[in-house]
Amino acid sequence: MAADTDSNPLISTQKSSDTSLQVALHPLVLLTISDYITRHTLRQQKGPVVGALLGQQNGREITIEHAFDCLLIEAEGEILLNEAWFEERLQQMKDVHKVPALDLVGWYTILPASGPQPNHLPLHRQILQTYNESAILLGFHPTAVLEGSVGGKLPLSIYESNYEAEDSAASSGEDKEMKDIESHLSLKFRELSYTVETGEAEMISVDFVARGGGNATAVDGTVKAEPALKSEAVSQEPSAKGKTRASKQSGSTDSAASKVQDQHILSREDEELIASLTAKANAIKMLHSRINLIALYLQNLPPSYISNTVPEGVEAADKKYTPVNHSILRSIQALLSRLSLLIPADAAAFEQELMSEKNDVNLVSLLGTLTESIQDIRETGRKFSVIEAQRAMKSKTDPRLGQSWGGLSFGQGTGVMGVGDLLG
């Protein structure tokens, strides 16, 4: 989304060169920013939306990997960072992620489509002077989302800042001293191009958020029960018959709603299993379609190209054959040559080795279970011996506890061997 340079004097008119910053944006940053904007809007909080961007900078390459919202203060009519809070929060983020090169690379806020405004300059200057002299600015454009004019692009822009001389100072020539020229330098922003990079952990998080956190099916049951509840409210009348009919209908509605909820609400384990099976089924369908496409392409090649026995020029005139593309055929040949790596040459030896490893795993699991059982038996014997010792001590103090009953003596010196004696 290009900014309107004619209406915004803060946008640089200089053309971007090949040495401009190269920015790689991670999806977790987008999730953090959207979450903060949503919370800020729903809670009707006052003040601007401002957050810090963390990442790594290697020369002219910058990666934006993490983000967090910032605490602001107002000083002399300007919105600035609370430096004590910000430095503590920044150190906490570095300690949590444990990345040595992780540092502050810029900040984000809400911007109009035209670009940065004068009220953003004090905070940007504070970050440049205190934390990072090459900090970037990420501007999110919520108006583009509401208007639906984004299309396939993300509703954000990334800017770098430079101090540029004003036109009056630049056109004055060599008459002015260098100090006077520096006094006419102003902060300008130039939009940067960026790419979106992601890792496996971020893909899992994005997929989890896209599926609604695993609770989308719980909403279906309530949505399906709403028409019945609406019909119940319409059918209520002041007459006695109307009340009876409404009460009967409400009872049937409650039972129907409970049945719908029982049918549609799934546990988290079931939802994850269904999602995993659905992903595998889609992958199998895609693989099957690709194989059919390759087979159809090979079937529609000219016979003279497939078989050397058919001379050229004898193809049927009424049939249209697929044009021969040697790059596609080389790709198919490379795919076929890689199949031998996936299928073992000696299937019997592979099955034997697989069965041996499986038996080793089962044996280790069985030994672990046996060890746990022995430990439980030893613990039971130890507790039994403690109880017998306490009972023997009580029999010494009270002679009545040493009486025999049914030929069994419960007093001291009974000679009964406990389980602890066997395992000790």
Secondary structure as GFF3:
##gff-version 3
##sequence-region A 1 424
A	DSSP	beta_strand	22	25	.	.	.	ID=ss1
A	DSSP	alpha_helix	27	42	.	.	.	ID=ss2
A	DSSP	beta_strand	50	58	.	.	.	ID=ss3
A	DSSP	beta_strand	61	69	.	.	.	ID=ss4
A	DSSP	beta_strand	72	75	.	.	.	ID=ss5
A	DSSP	beta_strand	78	81	.	.	.	ID=ss6
A	DSSP	alpha_helix	83	97	.	.	.	ID=ss7
A	DSSP	beta_strand	103	110	.	.	.	ID=ss8
A	DSSP	three_ten_helix	118	120	.	.	.	ID=ss9
A	DSSP	alpha_helix	121	130	.	.	.	ID=ss10
A	DSSP	beta_strand	136	140	.	.	.	ID=ss11
A	DSSP	alpha_helix	142	147	.	.	.	ID=ss12
A	DSSP	beta_strand	156	165	.	.	.	ID=ss13
A	DSSP	alpha_helix	167	170	.	.	.	ID=ss14
A	DSSP	alpha_helix	178	183	.	.	.	ID=ss15
A	DSSP	beta_strand	185	192	.	.	.	ID=ss16
A	DSSP	beta_strand	194	196	.	.	.	ID=ss17
A	DSSP	alpha_helix	200	210	.	.	.	ID=ss18
A	DSSP	three_ten_helix	212	214	.	.	.	ID=ss19
A	DSSP	alpha_helix	216	235	.	.	.	ID=ss20
A	DSSP	alpha_helix	240	264	.	.	.	ID=ss21
A	DSSP	alpha_helix	268	299	.	.	.	ID=ss22
A	DSSP	alpha_helix	303	306	.	.	.	ID=ss23
A	DSSP	alpha_helix	326	342	.	.	.	ID=ss24
A	DSSP	alpha_helix	347	397	.	.	.	ID=ss25
A	DSSP	three_ten_helix	399	402	.	.	.	ID=ss26
A	DSSP	beta_strand	404	405	.	.	.	ID=ss27
A	DSSP	beta_strand	408	409	.	.	.	ID=ss28
A	DSSP	alpha_helix	419	423	.	.	.	ID=ss29
###
